[in-house]
Amino acid sequence: MKDLERFKFTVPGYTPDTMPLGRLMEYLNHLSIVLGSPDDLHLIGIERGSTRPVLAMRHDVAHRARNRAREVAEGGGSARRREAFNNIRRMVAEDGGETAVLKAPKGAVILKFPSAAIGEDQVVNSLRQHTSIEGTLVRIGGIGDNAQLLIQEMSGTVIAGSAATRPLAQEMARLIYRPIRVDGLASWHRTEEGKWKITRLLIQSYDALDERELEEVVAELRAVKVQWPDDSLEQLQAMRGQAA
């Protein structure tokens, strides 16, 4: 265990004797999304008092997890991680707690999850902040000074209202239908259900993401111990609009 870094996640509202297992797993599932690398996150114990799961991960993974936590705390990170962060906040409110806290080994606070019962009186019409999105560039067009872009996130959510200068859009055009990361200034809207949605994104920079060949992905999938159809490659190609 010396090569692992420990974290403590304090969940208010319960003790280890009263915390339902399903609820604990729900908290940990959302937390693993916020931190990323769920396969490298290990539950090694639960301390008494408030329910306090003790988690561990390799030092290199822990470094990336702290960076992701900092991004979410600042309102950044992927939409999926922000949603998981807000889900924990709502769960804290539902369980009658005030703040869930993730702490480092020596007690320094990494991330707080303040209670947030988000309702009609807490709708936020507009919040502007720097945002990073990973997805697929599916459309570029428009006749104004700025080109209009359509990006589909990895989760499947389509981000409309994206724009970039014409020179930048011309550079990005070579990545049409390929994985891409864009950074820029976004306007966010929070609904009554507590979900954050981008209403406008002015793209300022971008990076191409690695794309593995379809055959490599299928080979990995076939290695999983499930029954795959003989024509799985052809079916995936058809879904992507490719020839068999």
Summary of the structure (lengths in Angstrom):
residues: 244
radius of gyration: 20.9
end to end distance: 48.5
largest distance: 62.8
contacts: 687
relative contact order: 0.11
helix: 33%
strand: 38%
